[in-house]
């Protein structure tokens, strides 16, 4: 029910009061509709004015990440709003003013994109992955660039959800040295693609969606 209310309030809405795109993590008891939604938007706008991009609370709701400008009052306000974390993602014209929910947690912070590197590693360790790598290694030996393209089906929500919210993984995949880049897409997130390179790590690539149907085809 909570997720349904959040989707209704923020799912396809661009809030003119906000200039950044925000990811929010709710506590299960939170209220998200009506006045609670208006209070959240007002508070996020205040954080933007102050230049605060992230606040997180730990199990037991004790502050454990204090970014520049974050006060004890901010952690108290998150508690009043029923939130565990708020985090601004890199600004793009397509995401400004949007609010995305990425988890309903039970008092414990976690990285919403933690499953992505493991998903890639599992593929690389599979028979199909080993076959792909053998072909790419031969291309590398010929002096050609090597790109591995992966596709996560919609039921892989632990890939599609952070990708749709432009949340970057923190860990690198276990990629062979001859691989120049890894691309990971999801039907759950037609507007974004993950790209990993040894030089830049994980990045979000924005995909033009003009002409796509509702399934991203």
VENCOR-V571327 format. One record per residue. N is the residue number from 1. RES is the residue in one small letter. PSI is psi as a letter, one per 40 degrees, with the letter a starting at -180 (999 if undefined). Layout:
n=N res=RES psi=PSI
n=N res=RES psi=PSI
This chain:
n=1 res=x psi=d
n=2 res=x psi=d
n=3 res=x psi=d
n=4 res=x psi=d
n=5 res=x psi=d
n=6 res=x psi=d
n=7 res=x psi=d
n=8 res=x psi=d
n=9 res=x psi=d
n=10 res=x psi=e
n=11 res=x psi=d
n=12 res=x psi=f
n=13 res=x psi=h
n=14 res=x psi=h
n=15 res=x psi=h
n=16 res=x psi=e
n=17 res=x psi=e
n=18 res=x psi=i
n=19 res=x psi=e
n=20 res=x psi=i
n=21 res=x psi=h
n=22 res=x psi=h
n=23 res=x psi=h
n=24 res=x psi=i
n=25 res=x psi=h
n=26 res=x psi=i
n=27 res=x psi=i
n=28 res=x psi=d
n=29 res=x psi=e
n=30 res=x psi=i
n=31 res=x psi=h
n=32 res=x psi=e
n=33 res=x psi=i
n=34 res=x psi=b
n=35 res=x psi=d
n=36 res=x psi=d
n=37 res=x psi=d
n=38 res=x psi=d
n=39 res=x psi=d
n=40 res=x psi=d
n=41 res=x psi=d
n=42 res=x psi=d
n=43 res=x psi=d
n=44 res=x psi=d
n=45 res=x psi=d
n=46 res=x psi=d
n=47 res=x psi=d
n=48 res=x psi=d
n=49 res=x psi=d
n=50 res=x psi=e
n=51 res=x psi=f
n=52 res=x psi=h
n=53 res=x psi=e
n=54 res=x psi=h
n=55 res=x psi=h
n=56 res=x psi=i
n=57 res=x psi=i
n=58 res=x psi=i
n=59 res=x psi=h
n=60 res=x psi=e
n=61 res=x psi=f
n=62 res=x psi=h
n=63 res=x psi=h
n=64 res=x psi=e
n=65 res=x psi=h
n=66 res=x psi=h
n=67 res=x psi=i
n=68 res=x psi=h
n=69 res=x psi=e
n=70 res=x psi=h
n=71 res=x psi=i
n=72 res=x psi=d
n=73 res=x psi=d
n=74 res=x psi=d
n=75 res=x psi=d
n=76 res=x psi=d
n=77 res=x psi=d
n=78 res=x psi=d
n=79 res=x psi=d
n=80 res=x psi=d
n=81 res=x psi=e
n=82 res=x psi=f
n=83 res=x psi=i
n=84 res=x psi=d
n=85 res=x psi=i
n=86 res=x psi=i
n=87 res=x psi=h
n=88 res=x psi=h
n=89 res=x psi=i
n=90 res=x psi=h
n=91 res=x psi=h
n=92 res=x psi=i
n=93 res=x psi=d
n=94 res=x psi=e
n=95 res=x psi=e
n=96 res=x psi=h
n=97 res=x psi=e
n=98 res=x psi=i
n=99 res=x psi=h
n=100 res=x psi=h
n=101 res=x psi=h
n=102 res=x psi=e
n=103 res=x psi=i
n=104 res=x psi=h
n=105 res=x psi=i
n=106 res=x psi=g
n=107 res=x psi=f
n=108 res=x psi=h
n=109 res=x psi=i
n=110 res=x psi=i
n=111 res=x psi=h
n=112 res=x psi=e
n=113 res=x psi=e
n=114 res=x psi=d
n=115 res=x psi=e
n=116 res=x psi=d
n=117 res=x psi=d
n=118 res=x psi=d
n=119 res=x psi=d
n=120 res=x psi=d
n=121 res=x psi=d
n=122 res=x psi=d
n=123 res=x psi=d
n=124 res=x psi=d
n=125 res=x psi=e
n=126 res=x psi=i
n=127 res=x psi=d
n=128 res=x psi=d
n=129 res=x psi=d
n=130 res=x psi=d
n=131 res=x psi=d
n=132 res=x psi=d
n=133 res=x psi=d
n=134 res=x psi=d
n=135 res=x psi=d
n=136 res=x psi=d
n=137 res=x psi=d
n=138 res=x psi=d
n=139 res=x psi=d
n=140 res=x psi=d
n=141 res=x psi=d
n=142 res=x psi=e
n=143 res=x psi=e
n=144 res=x psi=i
n=145 res=x psi=i
n=146 res=x psi=h
n=147 res=x psi=h
n=148 res=x psi=h
n=149 res=x psi=h
n=150 res=x psi=i
n=151 res=x psi=h
n=152 res=x psi=h
n=153 res=x psi=i
n=154 res=x psi=d
n=155 res=x psi=e
n=156 res=x psi=g
n=157 res=x psi=d
n=158 res=x psi=e
n=159 res=x psi=d
n=160 res=x psi=d
n=161 res=x psi=d
n=162 res=x psi=d
n=163 res=x psi=d
n=164 res=x psi=d
n=165 res=x psi=e
n=166 res=x psi=f
n=167 res=x psi=h
n=168 res=x psi=h
n=169 res=x psi=i
n=170 res=x psi=d
n=171 res=x psi=i
n=172 res=x psi=i
n=173 res=x psi=i
n=174 res=x psi=g
n=175 res=x psi=i
n=176 res=x psi=i
n=177 res=x psi=d
n=178 res=x psi=e
n=179 res=x psi=h
n=180 res=x psi=d
n=181 res=x psi=i
n=182 res=x psi=h
n=183 res=x psi=h
n=184 res=x psi=h
n=185 res=x psi=i
n=186 res=x psi=h
n=187 res=x psi=d
n=188 res=x psi=e
n=189 res=x psi=g
n=190 res=x psi=e
n=191 res=x psi=e
n=192 res=x psi=i
n=193 res=x psi=h
n=194 res=x psi=h
n=195 res=x psi=h
n=196 res=x psi=h
n=197 res=x psi=i
n=198 res=x psi=d
n=199 res=x psi=d
n=200 res=x psi=e
n=201 res=x psi=a
n=202 res=x psi=h
n=203 res=x psi=i
n=204 res=x psi=h
n=205 res=x psi=h
n=206 res=x psi=h
n=207 res=x psi=h
n=208 res=x psi=h
n=209 res=x psi=e
n=210 res=x psi=h
n=211 res=x psi=e
n=212 res=x psi=i
n=213 res=x psi=a
n=214 res=x psi=e
n=215 res=x psi=e
n=216 res=x psi=e
n=217 res=x psi=999
